[in-house]
């Protein structure tokens, strides 16, 4: 593997880990905000106006960041049923098509997300006192990460790296679930 691919892989691995940590932190923060909203509404009888839009914005961040990590870790949608019946050479092409679709989806998220940010940037979210465009920035950021991670998989596959070998050795999900429950001791 070339030095450039190794360095890029390390940088994308770091970016993926950072995204996962930010998504987890966002989930915890959203949970705390919702808990605070419930406490204020039912105990103090005075719910702050910023909690709901703040929680929704945090939710969009952790959803899009988590989805991007899912693309890098190969947990995105694919041709799982077909992968069990086609030969190994066919699996490579199905996974390539799946990664190309993820890349196209990420590019679409960037394109249309930028349009949405532009259309709403001049508005103000009254409860948060920030631009309405911030509602769609997570869409653009998630699209950038999804595109980068899908492109990484495509480039590695085209460079001949064995990124699919481990996946080909794994048993189908149904078999893996049965093996896992068979190992559980009473």
C-alpha positions in Angstrom: 0.0 0.0 0.0 1.3 3.4 -0.9 2.4 5.9 1.8 -0.2 8.3 0.7 -3.0 5.8 1.1 -1.7 4.9 4.6 -1.5 8.5 5.7 -5.0 9.2 4.2 -6.4 6.1 5.9 -5.0 7.2 9.3 -6.4 10.7 8.9 -9.8 9.3 7.9 -9.7 6.8 10.8 -9.0 9.7 13.2 -11.9 11.7 11.6 -14.2 8.7 11.9 -13.3 8.3 15.6 -13.8 12.0 16.2 -17.2 11.9 14.5 -18.3 8.9 16.6 -17.2 10.7 19.8 -19.0 13.9 18.8 -22.1 11.9 17.9 -22.1 10.1 21.3 -21.5 13.4 23.1 -24.4 14.9 21.1 -26.7 12.1 22.1 -25.8 12.5 25.8 -26.3 16.3 25.5 -29.6 15.9 23.8 -30.8 13.5 26.5 -29.8 16.0 29.1 -31.6 18.8 27.3 -34.8 16.8 27.0 -34.5 15.8 30.7 -34.1 19.4 31.6 -37.1 20.3 29.4 -39.3 17.7 31.1 -38.2 18.8 34.6 -38.9 22.4 33.8 -42.3 21.7 32.3 -43.6 19.3 34.9 -41.8 20.4 38.1 -41.2 24.2 37.5 -44.2 24.6 35.2 -42.0 26.8 33.0 -40.4 25.1 30.0 -37.5 27.0 28.3 -38.2 27.7 24.6 -34.7 26.7 23.4 -34.7 23.1 24.6 -36.8 21.5 21.8 -35.1 23.2 18.8 -31.7 22.7 20.5 -32.4 19.0 21.0 -33.6 18.6 17.4 -30.5 20.3 16.1 -28.2 18.1 18.2 -30.1 15.0 17.0 -29.5 15.9 13.4 -25.8 16.3 14.1 -25.4 12.9 15.8 -27.6 11.1 13.2 -25.5 12.4 10.3 -22.2 11.9 12.0 -23.2 8.4 13.0 -24.4 7.6 9.5 -21.0 8.7 8.1 -19.2 6.4 10.5 -21.5 3.6 9.4 -20.4 4.1 5.8 -16.8 3.9 6.8 -17.3 0.8 8.9 -19.4 -0.8 6.2 -22.7 -0.8 8.2 -24.6 1.0 5.5 -27.3 -0.4 3.3 -26.1 -2.9 0.7 -26.9 -6.0 -1.2 -26.8 -8.3 1.8 -29.1 -11.0 0.5 -27.4 -11.2 -2.8 -24.0 -11.5 -1.2 -24.9 -14.9 0.2 -25.5 -16.4 -3.3 -23.0 -14.8 -5.6 -19.4 -15.9 -6.0 -16.6 -14.0 -4.4 -15.8 -12.0 -7.5 -19.5 -10.9 -7.7 -19.4 -9.8 -4.1 -16.7 -7.3 -4.9 -18.8 -5.7 -7.6 -21.9 -5.5 -5.5 -20.0 -3.8 -2.7 -18.4 -1.4 -5.2 -21.9 -0.5 -6.5 -23.1 -0.1 -2.9 -20.2 2.3 -2.2 -20.8 4.2 -5.4 -24.5 4.7 -4.4 -23.3 5.9 -0.9 -20.9 8.3 -2.6 -23.7 9.7 -4.9 -26.0 10.0 -1.9 -23.3 11.9 0.0 -22.7 14.2 -2.9 -26.5 14.8 -3.1 -26.6 15.6 0.6 -23.8 18.2 0.1 -25.4 19.7 -3.0 -29.0 20.1 -1.7 -27.8 20.8 1.8 -25.8 23.8 0.6 -28.9 25.0 -1.2 -31.0 24.6 1.9 -28.4 26.5 4.0 -28.4 29.3 1.5 -32.2 29.5 1.3 -32.5 29.7 5.1 -29.4 31.6 6.2 -31.2 34.9 6.3 -33.9 33.6 8.7 -33.4 33.6 12.4 -34.5 30.8 14.7 -36.3 32.8 17.4 -35.7 30.4 20.3 -32.0 29.9 19.6 -31.2 33.3 18.2 -29.1 31.8 15.4 -29.5 31.6 11.6 -32.0 29.1 10.3 -29.2 27.8 8.0 -27.7 26.1 11.0 -30.5 23.5 10.8 -29.0 22.2 7.5 -25.3 22.4 8.2 -25.3 18.9 9.7 -26.7 17.7 6.4 -23.8 19.2 4.5 -21.2 17.9 7.1 -22.7 14.4 7.0 -22.6 14.5 3.2 -19.0 15.5 3.2 -18.0 12.7 5.6 -20.2 10.1 3.8 -18.6 11.0 0.5 -15.1 10.9 1.9 -15.6 7.5 3.6 -17.3 6.0 0.5 -14.6 7.3 -1.7 -11.9 5.8 0.6 -13.5 2.4 0.2 -13.8 2.8 -3.6 -10.1 3.9 -3.9 -8.9 1.1 -1.6 -10.8 -1.5 -3.6 -9.5 -0.2 -6.9 -6.0 -0.2 -5.5 -6.3 -3.9 -4.9 -6.5 -3.7 -1.1 -8.3 -6.7 0.5 -11.0 -4.6 2.2 -13.7 -7.2 1.5 -11.8 -10.3 2.5 -12.7 -10.0 6.2 -16.4 -9.5 5.2 -16.3 -12.6 3.0 -15.1 -14.7 5.9 -17.9 -13.6 8.2 -20.9 -15.9 8.5 -24.3 -14.6 7.5 -26.0 -12.5 10.2 -28.5 -15.3 11.0 -25.7 -17.8 11.6 -23.7 -15.3 13.6 -26.8 -14.7 15.8 -27.2 -18.4 16.4 -23.5 -18.9 17.2 -23.7 -16.0 19.6 -26.7 -17.3 21.5 -25.2 -20.8 21.5 -22.2 -19.4 23.5 -24.4 -17.9 26.2 -24.2 -19.8 29.4 -27.2 -20.2 31.7 
